[in-house]
Amino acid sequence: MRAGNWMRCPECGAQVDDSYKFCARCGHSFEPGVGGQSQSSPQLRREGAPISLIVVSVVVALIVVAAIVGAFFVQKPNEVLPHQTPTLVYTERSVEGGIRITLLGITQNNVHWSDVRISLSGDNTWAEWYPASADLDGSQRVTASYGSILLGPASVSLSVTDLEGDGHLGSGDFYDLIANPGFSSLTTYSTHLLYEPTMEKMGTGLTFVG
C-alpha cells in the first residue's frame, strides 16, 4: 500500500488522492485539457441501477395483472355462462303409451339436468317437470321417473334417461312422456326444454299429435 498525497477537488472541495483522475464525489476530471467537465463516477452509476429495477418490476406486474384479467373474461371452450342459453337438437319417436324425445346434440357440455325444466302443453293446458341431477348421477344409463300430471283428460308421467350417468345433458340422453289412457289424436301437443338461468327455450321444441 502506498502513502499517497491528498488534494482538494476544485469543483466540490472534496479531499481526494492526488493519483485519482476523477473526483469520487462529483466526477470532476483532473486530466489536463479536460477542464471542468465531469463524468459519471462508478458510485453514481450504481445509484441509478435501482431505478431500472423498479421500472422492470412495474412492467412485469402490469403483465401479470393483464393475464389474470384476461383469463377471467375469456370463456373456456364448451363452457356455458349463466346468461347464455345452450341450444339443443333433438328428435322424437313414438313409444308405447307416449313419445320419446332423444337429444342429438347440445352446444355446451356442462349443463346439468337440474338446470332445465321439461314442459308439455296441449288441449289448452300445460305441465312442467323439474329433473334433478342427483337422480341421474352414479351409473351409466340411469333412469329417473317423475310423477304424473293431469293434462286435459290424460295423466302424463315423465322419465329421464342419462346414458353417461353423470347428471349432465348429453347426446343420446332421452326422456319419455307417457299418457294414461293416451294422448288424444285430436290434440296437437308441444314439448320443449327450458333453461332455468335464463328462462329461455333450448331450441325450437317439438310438436306431435297423439
C-alpha positions, 0 to 999 in steps of 0.5 A, a space after each residue: 500500500 502506498 502513502 499517497 498525497 491528498 488534494 482538494 477537488 476544485 469543483 466540490 472541495 472534496 479531499 481526494 488522492 492526488 493519483 485519482 483522475 476523477 473526483 469520487 464525489 462529483 466526477 470532476 476530471 483532473 486530466 489536463 485539457 479536460 477542464 471542468 467537465 465531469 463524468 459519471 463516477 462508478 458510485 453514481 452509476 450504481 445509484 441509478 441501477 435501482 431505478 431500472 429495477 423498479 421500472 422492470 418490476 412495474 412492467 412485469 406486474 402490469 403483465 401479470 395483472 393483464 393475464 389474470 384479467 384476461 383469463 377471467 373474461 375469456 370463456 373456456 371452450 364448451 363452457 356455458 355462462 349463466 346468461 347464455 342459453 345452450 341450444 339443443 337438437 333433438 328428435 322424437 319417436 313414438 313409444 308405447 303409451 307416449 313419445 320419446 324425445 332423444 337429444 342429438 346434440 347440445 352446444 355446451 357440455 356442462 349443463 346439468 339436468 337440474 338446470 332445465 325444466 321439461 314442459 308439455 302443453 296441449 288441449 289448452 293446458 300445460 305441465 312442467 317437470 323439474 329433473 334433478 341431477 342427483 337422480 341421474 348421477 352414479 351409473 351409466 344409463 340411469 333412469 329417473 321417473 317423475 310423477 304424473 300430471 293431469 293434462 286435459 283428460 290424460 295423466 302424463 308421467 315423465 322419465 329421464 334417461 342419462 346414458 353417461 350417468 353423470 347428471 349432465 345433458 348429453 347426446 343420446 340422453 332421452 326422456 319419455 312422456 307417457 299418457 294414461 289412457 293416451 294422448 288424444 289424436 285430436 290434440 296437437 301437443 308441444 314439448 320443449 326444454 327450458 333453461 332455468 338461468 335464463 328462462 329461455 327455450 333450448 331450441 325450437 321444441 317439438 310438436 306431435 299429435 297423439 
